[in-house]
């Protein structure tokens, strides 16, 4: 798959986490596949998760963010497809009940 498609997936996931009607230019462009692909993946995911950072979700969100924090500022091309797929799978699993 084209690496940009993973960025689009993360953008769509983050938009749905933030709430209905969230546009890709939300939060100053953080919720945008281009921003995500070129190093903003962790920042965008954090923005999406903040609304759900409460109660029983805190521990699982913290664990997930700790696992991906080293990818902050890393472009997809430098990260590699296997790591991106892993992040996408973990994000989906973490957020499927939010």
Number of C-alpha atoms within 10 A of each C-alpha: 6 7 14 16 12 20 24 18 14 26 26 17 20 24 22 15 20 18 11 8 9 15 16 19 12 13 12 8 14 21 30 24 23 17 19 27 24 16 19 23 30 19 17 24 22 15 17 23 21 13 12 15 15 11 7 9 14 13 11 13 20 11 10 14 16 10 12 16 12 10 20 14 15 17 16 21 13 10 13 12 15 9 13 20 13 12 20 17 11 14 19 14 10 15 17 9 6 10
